[in-house]
Each structure stands twice: as C-alpha cells, then as structure tokens.
Amino acid sequence: MEARHLRYAVALAEHEHFGRAAGELGIAQPPLSKQIADLEREVGARLFDRTRQGVFPTAAGEAFLARARRALDEIAAATVDAGRAARGETGRLRLGFIASALLDPLPGVLSRFGRERPDVRLELHEMATSRSSPALVAGELDVAFTLGPPRGAGAEHLVSVPVGHDHVIAVVSTAHPFAGQQAVSADQLRRQPLIVSAGEDEPAVVAGLRTLLGTDSSALGGATVARDVHTIIGLAASGVGVGLGPSRMRAVPRPGVRFCDVTPRTPLPDLVLSFAARDHSPVLRAFLDTIRKNCPDVGAALNDRLRHHT
C-alpha cells in the first residue's frame, strides 16, 4: 500500500464518483477503478459501494478513510517539517561564549537569529576559552566564541575567523585618581591594586598583561581575580582597584566608572568564532548566514576560511 492509494480513496469518497475523482487526481477513470479494487483486495474488505446514485464508503471504508486522512495529514506535515529542517528553521544550536562576546557582537546576532529562526532551540553556555575549545573539538558545542583561536589536539579540524579586535584598557571608579585621566601608563598601573581575568580561564589575556606589566610584576601577582568583564567592572566601581580588560568593555553602560586608555597600547587576542569544518548542519549554516548579515566585515574572511577547509 502506498500513499497514492490513500489519496485515491479519499478523493473518491469526497467526489462519490469515479470520473470526477479521476479528474481531480489527473488520471483516467479505468486506472483509478483498478487501483481502488487492488486496495480493497489488500485490505480484505469492500471499501466502497458502487450504486447508480454514486460511489459511497462502506462501514469498512469509513473506518479506513478516517485513518487514511490522518496518515495523509502526517505525510504532509512530515514533508513540511523536513523542508524546515533542511532550511535550518528547526533544530538545535549549542553555543559556547566568553562573557565579553555579550558586549559585541552576540546581542545583535542572537536577537536577529531568534527573530529569523524562532523554532531553533538555542542552548547557550557561558564558558571560558580554556573550556569551550575542547568542548568544540569533542562535539559538545556546535559553535564557540573564544579569545584567540582554539588550540590543542583536534583544533586543526576547526574553522576559525576573527569577529572582533581588542586591546587592554583600564576601568576605575569615578572616585579614583585615574578617573580624570584619558590614559594611564604601565608604570602607574604597577603601583595600583589590579583586577584581572583568571589566568587558568583566559591565559592569552594574562599573557598580554604580563607583556604590559612585566612577567615578574608584583601587581599581577597580588591582583584580584574576576570571572568575567562584568565582574571586573563591578569590582572597579566598588573601589577595589583598577580593572584591566578588553576595549569592548566600553560598551557596558555602567554608572560610577570611567574608562582609560593604557599606554603602551597592548593588543589582546582576537575574539574568534569557531566551528567544526565537518559540520554541515542547516542550523549552523543559518547561524553563519546571520553572522554574515550582522557582521558584514566578517563575511569575506568566513567565506575564505570555508573554501580553505573544503
């Protein structure tokens, strides 16, 4: 029994006439009559009474048609669902991100992706680069935003593209002496209590700070360690010390703090978008399309990386 047999039976029941049903189905009447007869033999019961007034379902036919209509509805729904999945309109996306990515570009990207793909289930995991990189390689994440490209075993199978550039800046409370300065120097910072990221979470950031302040700097050794940029800013606002973090911290609208440039200008690792080169899922493709639309300057680099891994 095939789906067409179900469609033939339903059409015949609706039109109560072989000729009219055949016309709707786009086939000749004799083949339709034969297909219905074959169906009745397979079912083992007469499904239609043929009378001079028309063709009408029997009791067995009514029972058969009730399920046939539901089956056809399910087939139609399955076709729709398959098409939506193929277009990346349904499914799941597991995304790992560092907190500073929530300053830029994630808010715009997630907002747009949610509007355009409301039925995709987003699983968002805030995690440090040190944890998201191996999770991505292991297939526990579909995409990750990290500081610097993922490294270690399996990283060569990832596609990585920079989506943001940063350098070190300082954040202080409005009551701090630095609050009135446009820039502070490394020498000034060495004499201040500092607030920095955890070295085990973001080793590349700490490496940049060691370049700025010196590898044996006592200021870094006694610094307050914060989990993310929001905590760095909050502690600075509380007067705990001078927070050091990425320049994207300026995007945080926090009263009671001031941001200062740091000299010499010290670059930090790029904010990097990464995903598995072998992952061809429609949902990931849809997410990358959103990245292209929301971050046009990233699109060309992303396309180039994808060609390289093809």
Secondary structure, DSSP 8 states (H G I E B T S, - for coil): --HHHHHHHHHHHHHSSHHHHHHHHTS-HHHHHHHHHHHHHHHTS--EEEETTEEEE-HHHHHHHHHHHHHHHHHHHHHHHHHHHHTTSSEEEEEEE-GGGGTTTHHHHHHHHHHH-TTEEEEEEE--HHHHHHHHHTTS-SEEEEES---STTGGGEEEEEEEEEEEEEEEETTSGGGG-SEEEHHHHHTS-EEEE-TTT-HHHHHHHHHHH-TT-HHHHT-EEESSHHHHHHHHHTTS-EEEEEGGGGG---TTEEEEEEES--EEEEEEEEEETT---HHHHHHHHHHHHH-HHHHHHHHHHHHHH-
